[in-house]
Amino acid sequence: MRLICLFLLFLLPGFKTIQSQNLIANPGAELDPVTNGWTQIGGLWSGSNASLGESIPHSGVYHFYSGDGQNSAPGVYLELYQDVNVSAYSTQIDASTASFTFSFWERNFGFNNDDARVYLEYRNAVGTVLSTYDSGIKTNYLFWQQFSDIRTAPVGTRTIRVRMLTSRISGTGADGYFDDFSLTTPISLPVSLLDFSAKEKSTSINIQWVTFCERGNYIYQLEKSSDGINWYFFKKTQGLDPSICATQLYTEDDLNPTQGENYYRLSAVESDGRITYFPIISCPFNSSETIYSIYPNPCPSTTELTIRSSEAATLTLYNSSGVFIQSILVPAGTTESSSFKNLPPDNYLLEFNADVHHEIKKLIIE
């Protein structure tokens, strides 16, 4: 028996929030900014780096650069902006309880006095600016510097606009560089989750989670996956008495784990349909029992495949792109199958599904 993943949350009394994901799309110019999340006003904004004759990025491969060359007059600002829709937080915003944390990195090139500046504008539904963060004009920053701002969104905020501005004072380009923008807001979770863990047993995996002071009528939903990407429903459990502020233990057994890594995702579904997802855990399962085997593997495309199975099952074949090819039924015992002859060479996935077991193997056709 082995404890594979233990996820602890909210061990401090009263701490019931986590930081959300970054709300800014393409925050470090790793993709072409003009076609991926950003709008330019003047300049030829792009992702740049030292290999392209500009600064080394703060992180990643690229940073933001106006790329204007001689196309702007001295002192004329070139702008790149992104509008972040925050209407999903309207309830908290209009109750003056939504704070946003903003940060970015900035530097300049040499001592040519080219300047750079960043604005963060909180706007209502019709675009009126309600509040503004201004980094101020920065010049001659030879090294990357981080700037940040934390503030409560004004009532009525529905969009937050991130604006980069840079201007050429001398030289051939507007040499203000930006990288690694971040805009986050704490999310209040409806459930205080103390523990979410999985343990391997001899023929199964035990999953348990522990909550504290549930504040509503919840249904907990468990999903499972063999790759951490494709999920399917596993179990549903009704929450316990929400009127009792105490520790609640929930436990489920996966009686049909996949050989290898098993992933589990827990969510809390509120009575109004809102869903809160918790971080994913995983647990490897390595049964000593041989459920089924295939031979030969790798297999020439002209050769019949020998399948040995401990029980009657359905075998489903997918190609390396995940496209369904075919399914066959196999009995318990040994079967010589020509169903997979004459397939084009590829690395296939062969999925075994039976009443008790589920397993996926790689099948190489040469």
N, C-alpha and C positions, 0 to 999 in steps of 0.2 A: 504494500500500500504506500502511495506516495502523494504528498501534497505538491501540486504542480503550480498552482497560481493562487495567490492570496491578495485580494485587492481591498485595501483599507481606506475608508473615507470618513471624514467628519468625526475624528476622535476627540476634538475639542468641543466642549459644550457650546451649543448655540451656533456652531459653524455649519451653515447649510447652503453654501454656494460654491460653484466652481467657475473657472474662467472659460468663456466660450472660445470657439475657434476664431481665427482671424477673419474679420468680416471683409477685408480688402482682397479683391481678386488680383492675381498676378502681382504680389506685393514687392517682388524683387527684380522685375523685368526679365525673368528667365524665359518668358515668351515675348514675342513682339508686342509692346505695350499698346500700340495704336489699334491693333486688331484683337487685343485680348484684355478688355476691361477698362481701358483708358481712352480719353479724348484729348486731342492736341489742339492748341490754339497758337499757331506760329511755331516755327522750327520743324525739324525732321526727327522727332523723338524716336529713340530706339534703345535696345539693350546694348551696352558697350563694355569693353574691358581692355586690359593692357595690351592684348594681342592686336586690338584694333586701334592702338595708338592713344588710348585714354587711361584712366585710373584703374588700379586693381580693385575689384568689387569688395565690399565689406564682407559678403558671404556669397556662396553660389558661384555662378559663371559670369553673370552680367550685372550691371547696375544701370540706372536711368541716366540718359544723356540727351540733351536737346539736339545735338548733331547738326547745328545750323550753319557752321562755317561762316561765310561772309554775307549770309542772307539777312542779317538783322542789323539795324543801326545801333550804335552804342546807346545803352540805357533803355532799350526797348525790351520789355519782358516777353519771354517765350513761355508758354504755359502748357501743362499736361494735368488733366484732372479726372477724377472718378467720383461718381455719385453712388453712395452706399445706402441702400434702402433699409431703413430700420423700423418700418411700420409694424413688423412682427412684435416689437417691444412697446407698442403704443400704450398699452395699459399701464406699464411701469413708468413710461415717460410722462404720461399725463397725470400720474400720481407723484411725480417728482422723486421717483425712487430708482431711476435708471442712470447709472454713471458709466462713462465710457473712458477707456484708457487708450491713448494714442501715443505712438512712438515711431521714430524713423532715424536713419543715419544719413549724414551729409558731409561733404567735403568740397574743396575747390582745387583748382589746378594752379600751382606756382604762386607768384606774387603779382598777377596781372589785374587784381582788384575786381575781376568778374564776380558778380554776386549771385547768391541763391537764397530762396525764401520759401517757406511752406505755410499755407493757411489751412485751417480746418474749420469749416462752416456748418453750423447746425441750422437746417432750413425746414420751414413748414411745408405743407402739401402744395402750396402755390409757388414755392421757391424763395420766399422771403427769408433773409438771413436773421436768425434769432440770437446767435452767439458765435463768436469767432476766436479761435486760437491763432496767434501770429508768432512764428518763430523769430521774426525780425530778420533784417538783412545780414547775411553772413558772407564775409570775404576772406580770402587767403587762409582758409583752413586746410593745411597740408595733410592732415590725418583725419580719418573718419571720426566724427563726433555724433553722439546720440542726443536727441532732443525728445521730450515727452510732455504730455499734458493729461491730466485727469479732471473731468468735470461732470456735473450732473446735466443731462440733456434738458434744455428748456421745454416746458409744456408745449405740446403741438409739434415737436420735432418729428419729421417723417423721413428726412434724407440728411445724410452727412456727406458734405463734399470735401474731398481731399485735393488740394491744389499745390502743384510744384511750379515754381517760377524761377527763371534764371535769365540774366542779361549779360551781354558782352560790353565790357568797358574798354578793353584793349585786346589785341591779338586777333585771331581768326575765328574764334568760336566762343559761345557762351558756356564757360567752363564751370558750371555748377553741377555736382553729381549727387544722386540720391540713391538710397538702397534700403531694403528691409523695412517697409512700412507695416505697421500693425495697428489694428483697431479692434478692441475687444470690450465685452461688457460681462460682468458677473451674471450667472444664471442661477436663480433660486430653484433648487430642486424640491419637488413635492415630497420626497422620501429621503430620510437620512439613512444611507446604506453604510453599515459598519463592516460588512464582510461579504465577498462574493468569491467562492473558491470551488475547486474541483479536485477530487481524489480518484486515483486509479484503484480499482479492485480487481479481483482475479478474472471476472467475466463481465464487468460493468464499470461505469464511472458514476460516482456520486457527486452531485452538484448541490451546494447549499448557499444560502444568502441570509444575512441577518440585518434587520432594520430596527430603527428606534424612533418612537413617537410618530407613527404614521398619521398624517393630518387629513386623510380623506379616504374614500372608498375606492380601493385600487384592485385591479386585476393584474397579476404579474404574468408576463408571457416570456417563455424561454424559446429561443431558436438555436439551432445547431448548424454547423457547417464543417466540411472536411477540408476547406481551403481558406476560410476566413473571408471569402468574397460572396459566394452563393449561399444563401440562407434558406432554411425551410422550418416550418413550425414544428416545435417539439412538445412543449407542455404549457398548460395554462392553469394558474392557481389563483383562487380568490384570496384577497388580502384578509388579515385577521381584524379584530375589533379596533377601529380607529380611535375609539374613545379612551383607550388605555395607553398612556404614555409609558411604554415599556419596551424591552427588547423582544423582538419576534424572530423566531427561527423558521426558515422554510427549507425543505430538502426534497430533491427529486433524484431518481436513478435513471441513467441512460443504460438500458439493457442491451442495446444494439450499437455499441460504439464502433467507429471505423478503425481498422488497423492503422496505426500511425497517429498523427495529430488530430485532435478533436477540438473545435472551437465552439464556444457558447456565448450567446448574447442575451442579456436580461433587459426587459423594459417594463415600466410601470404605466398602465393604461388607466387614466382617470375617467370618472363617470361622464364627463363631457367630451370624451374621445381624445383628449390630449395625451401624447405619449412622450415619456422621458426614457431615453436609452442610457444605459450605464456602460462603462468600458468593457471590452471583450476580454474573456479569459480563454486559456487553452490548456489541454491536458493530453499528453500522448498515451496511447493504449497499445500495448504489445502483448497480445495473447499468445501463449505457448501452443494453443490449439491451431492446427492448420485447417482453415475453413475451406479454401479452394486453391488450386494451383493450375498453372497453364504451362505447356511445354510443346515445342521449344520456344524460348523467348530470349533473344530475338528469333523471329520466325521468317523464313523465306516466303514470299507471297504465294508460291506454288505448293506449299506444304500444308497438310491438314494439321489442325491444332488439337492436342490432347488436353482435355479438361478433366480434372479430378475434383469432385465436389463432395462435401460432407452431407449435403442435403439438396433437395430439389430447389432450383433457383432460376431467376431470370438474369441473363447476362446482357448488358446493354453496352454497345460500343460507340465511342465518340472519337472524332479525330483531334488533332493537336489544337485546333481552333475552337473546340468545344461543340462542334456540330454533330448532331445525332446521325449515326450511320445505320444501325439496325439493332434489333433485340432478338434473342433466342431463348428458348426454355431448355434447361439441362436437368436431367435426373440426378439423383444421388449416385455416386460411384464414378466410374471412368467413362468418358465419352470421346470418341474420335469425331471431330466436327470439321466439315468442309465449308461451313458457313462463312468463315473468314478468309477463304482462299481468294487469290487474285485481287487482293486489295492493293492500292498504290502504296509505295513505301511511305511510312509516317510513324510518329510516336503517338500511338493511340491510348485511350483510357478505357479499360474494361471494368464496368461496374457490376458487382455481384449483389443481388437483392434476394433475400430469402425471409422466411417468417421470423427467424431469430437473428440472423447476421446481415451485416451490410459491409462491403469492402470494395475498395477500388485498387486496381493494379494497372501498371503501365505495360502495354503490349507494343513491342517494336516489330514492325513489318519491314523487311529488307527487300 
